[in-house]
Amino acid sequence: MFEKVFHTEIEIDAGAGRVWEVLTDLPSYAEWNPMIRSARGELRAGSRLQLHFEPAGEKGRDFRPVLLVVDPDRELRWRGQPGFPKLFESEHTFVIAPREDGTVHLDHDFIIYGLLAPLVGGRLKASVIGPFDDMNRALKERAEA
């Protein structure tokens, strides 16, 4: 199966607990998040979130992804919806890696896979990387405040 990973990362001068707190405070997304303008749902593997994506300059879209991993202070991962098994699926991941100095390295990725991944991967890059970097910077700013 084909796979394409869009990878972003950032260093955050805050502990893993604080980064997790900001990342999982879904009702507060409207206050700080420039990419996901609203978020609701129960943070439990197997549950669905209700997300409204609307990066600057783009038309908004609503998604109802399924949470795959909810590992406090370490990882949040969901599978995008709608998905077309074996043709096109997507995952959105946040991996929090604590550093010895009390800071965090955050890997924030979007993974697409399936038979259509090579066809749509190139077109998605510009619409993924910029908004993800914007969200990373906003998350950093909020966690460090």
N, C-alpha and C positions, 0 to 999 in steps of 0.2 A: 504494500500500500504506500502511496506517495504521502510525503509530509513536508510542510514548510513551516519554519519557526521564525516569528518576528520577535526579536529579543531587544529588550531595553533594560537598563539597570541604573541604580543610583545609590549613593552613600548617604545615610541619614544619621545625623548626630542626635540620636535618641535610642532608647532601649527597645528591644523586641516587643515588650509588653505595650509600650506607648504606640509603636507603629501598628501593632495588631488592633489596639483600641480605636485608632483613627480609621483603619481600613474596614473594621467591622461595625462601626457606628453608622449603619445604613441611613437612618433618618437625617443625619447631618451632611450627607453627600451634597445636597442642594447648596450648602453654605460654602463649600470649598472645591468641589470636584468639577473641573472644566470639561470632562468627558462624559461621565455618568451623572446626569443631572438629577436623577431620583433613583432610589433603591429601597426595596421593601422585601421582607421575607424572613423566614426562620433560618438561622445559621446552623444547619444540621445536614450532614451528608444525606443525599437522597431527596432533599426538599427543593422546591423551585423558588427562585428569586424573581422579582418583577423589577426590571431595570429599564431606564430610559436613557439611551445613548444619544448625545447631541453635542459632538465636538464643535468648536467655533467654526462657523461658515458652512456647516453641513446640515442636512435635513435630519431631524430626530427620528429615531427608531426605537420601538419597544421590543424587549426580549424577555423571555421567561426561561433562563438557563437552569439546569439541574446542578446542584452542588455535588461535587465529587469528593472533595477533601476539605475538611474544616479542622485543622490542626492548630490550636491556639499558639500564638507567638511564632509559628513556623510556616504554615502554608494555607492558602485559600485557593481553591480551583473549582471552576465550573465548566460544564459542557454547554455550548451554545445551542439554541433552538431557533428555527427548526433545523433539524439535521436530516440528512439523507444518507442512511447507512451505506457504507462502502463507496458512495459517490462524493459526499462532502460533509465533513463534521468539523467542529472547532472547539478548542479549549482555551480558556483564559486563566492564567496562573500568576499568583503572587507568592514568591518564596522569600522568606525573611531569614537571613543568615546573621546571627549575632556575632559581633567581633569581640575580642578580648578587652578592647578599650571601652566597651559599653555602647559602641555605635552599631549600626546595622547596615548590611549590604542587602539591597532589595533587587531581586530579579523579577521582572514583570514581562511576561511573555504572552503571545497569542499564537496558537498552533492550529494550523489547518491540515487536514489529512483526508485522504480518499482519492479516487480516480480523477476528480476535477481539480485537485489542489494545484497541479502544475499550471493549469489554464488560468486560474483566478489569482494565484499567488503574486504575480508581478503587478497586477492592477491594485491589489490591496495594500501594498507596501506604503505608499504615500499616505493613505487614509488611516493607517495603523500607527506607524512610528511617531509621527508628530503629536497626535493626541495622547499616545501613551507617555511620551516624554513630558508633555504638559501635565498630565495627571501625576506622574512621578514627582515633578517639582512641587506641585501643590500639596501632595501628601507629605513631602519632606518639610515644607514650610509649616504645615499644620502640626506635624509631630514634634518639630523643634521649638514651637512657640511655647 
